[in-house]
């Protein structure tokens, strides 16, 4: 993403116009392409000074959105289809190998079971970006009456962590989301109904 920030563009003459050329990512294409926009006529009425041309070129590039993180995510990252299933494997591996508090081996079968029996059958084939509040609401609907409210909350927590575990080079989630637990509609955990160990 850092390579796509802050383009100055190239100011050139094209026919009767002074134009700015810049790179832009295009949906469905691997390679970026050159785009250009007119800045002003190359002579006569409307000709701008060099400094005004540079300033307008930057405004044109900014208005195109080609350097924004949103455009990058929409166009470039969508080329690499990351499914929930694929990311769940990477997430579980990371939990075991991270430097800070890796999970114990004894926890792996429990988490693996949750992924294999509930999360992947319901969410596995979705693109990671599609695993939002609506998908989790549907998952809860499938779990109600089959799993305890506490277990449902735990499994939903795994699903949220899996979505958020795909991060960029700065550690920021590539697909940030605002979770709406009221919309997801998890049943409440009633403490007196939980088993005591």
VENNORFEN-V492980 format. One record per backbone hydrogen bond with DSSP energy under -1.0 kcal/mol. NH is the residue of the N-H (numbers start at 1). CO is the residue of the C=O. If there is no record, write none. Layout:
NH/CO + NH/CO
//
This chain:
4/1 + 5/2 + 10/21 + 12/19 + 14/17 + 17/14 + 18/40 + 19/12 + 20/37 + 21/10 + 22/35 + 24/33 + 29/26 + 33/24 + 35/22 + 37/20 + 39/18 + 40/18 + 42/16 + 47/44 + 53/49 + 54/50 + 55/51 + 56/52 + 57/53 + 58/54 + 59/55 + 60/56 + 61/57 + 62/58 + 63/59 + 64/60 + 68/65 + 72/68 + 73/69 + 74/70 + 75/71 + 76/72 + 77/72 + 79/76 + 81/79 + 84/126 + 85/124 + 87/83 + 88/84 + 89/85 + 90/86 + 91/87 + 92/88 + 93/89 + 94/90 + 95/91 + 96/92 + 97/93 + 98/94 + 103/95 + 107/104 + 111/107 + 112/108 + 113/109 + 114/110 + 115/111 + 116/112 + 117/113 + 118/114 + 119/114 + 120/115 + 122/118 + 123/119 + 124/120 + 126/123 + 128/82 + 130/127 + 131/128 + 132/130 + 136/132 + 137/133 + 138/134 + 139/135 + 140/136 + 141/137 + 142/138 + 143/139 + 144/140 + 146/143 + 147/143 + 152/148 + 153/149 + 154/150 + 155/151 + 156/152 + 157/153 + 158/154 + 159/155 + 160/156 + 161/157 + 162/158 + 163/159 + 164/160 + 168/172 + 171/168 + 174/166 + 184/180 + 185/181 + 193/190 + 194/191
//
